[in-house]
Amino acid sequence: MEKLTKRDKHTVRFLNWINRYSGWWYLICTPDEEHMNLSTMKMLIERLAKEQFYEVIFVLITVHRNAGFMDSVFKKMLLESIISGWKGEVNGKEQFLSQITDLLT
């Protein structure tokens, strides 16, 4: 029998998690799901982070990016990022502004 790599073990652990929490997995993967709301999104992110399934958090956010409650989240994240950049916490304001204009091309 072939020895499992660290990545294989992580995958098996993740698949077991999906099996155990199939309802949550459905919520994560289904855009416009009527039961998805801000508190459910928060709970799922907290649970995924606890399990160290960080990649799935990005999947979750991307799948539900058009949900009405996500608009305020993205706006707040952008504003906080601008504030951090302006204060020099993220490479200084010139670098921050350059990154923004690069993204707009």
Secondary structure, DSSP 8 states (H G I E B T S, - for coil): -----HHHHHHHHHHHHHHHTHHHHHHHH-TT-TT--HHHHHHHHHHHHHTT-HHHHHHHHHHTTTSHHHHHHHHHHHHHHHHHHHTTSSSHHHHHHHHHHHHT-
